[in-house]
Every structure is written in C-alpha cells, then in structure tokens.
Amino acid sequence: VQLQASGGGLVQAGGSLRLSCAASGLNFKITTMNWYRQVPGKERRLVASITSDGSTNYTDSVKGRFTISRDWPSRTTYLQMNTLKPEDTAVYYCNTWYRGDNWGQGTLVTVSS
C-alpha cells in the first residue's frame, strides 16, 4: 500500500488549501480514508474521515471549515481546508487501515497570522 500526500504549503490566515492523497495497492472502494495532523512535540490527531459509502466525520475544531472527499477513479482522497487559522499549522498525514496501518509521508501546512 502506498499513500502519496501533496498540496501543503504556506497560506495566510483565512486562506484555503486542498490536500490530496493518492492511494495505490489497496481496494480503495472498501477502505475508510483518514486525514491526521501533527504538531511538533504533540501526538498525531485525527482531523477527518470518510468511509467507503461517503459518510464523513470531523474533529470539532475543523467542522464547517474542512471538507473531506474521495474520488474512486483516481483513488484520491481530498481535504479541502477553508478559513484556515494559525492553529491549523501542522504536518498532515493521510491514513488508512488495509491489511495493516498505512501512512503517507506527510505534507506541511503553515498558516501565518
């Protein structure tokens, strides 16, 4: 299983970014896809999830600002992040449980105030 995350960068507070996670080596149709984030010195925390049938779940701090989605033909999971805040600054990781715990390499999001 390979998960390739991209789309991070530097953005001003109030701005937007879209993260992408391209998956291979798994049955994308049946897996739940997750986005986590981690700040240095703190534990990695779940940000958003999307199940195989499209049900979504978000941590409270991003509800109404972030949207997770998935596209079957391209096997890509997206995280649209709007109204970004400095506290959203973190390394973002895509993740899925498929024959084990699988992680992408992380993409850095920096939100300046």
Secondary structure by P-SEA (a helix, b strand, c coil): cbbbbcbbbbbcccbbbbbbbbbccccccccccbbbbbcccccccccccccccbbbbbcccccccccccccccccbbbbbbcccccccccbbbbbbbccccccccbbbbbbcc
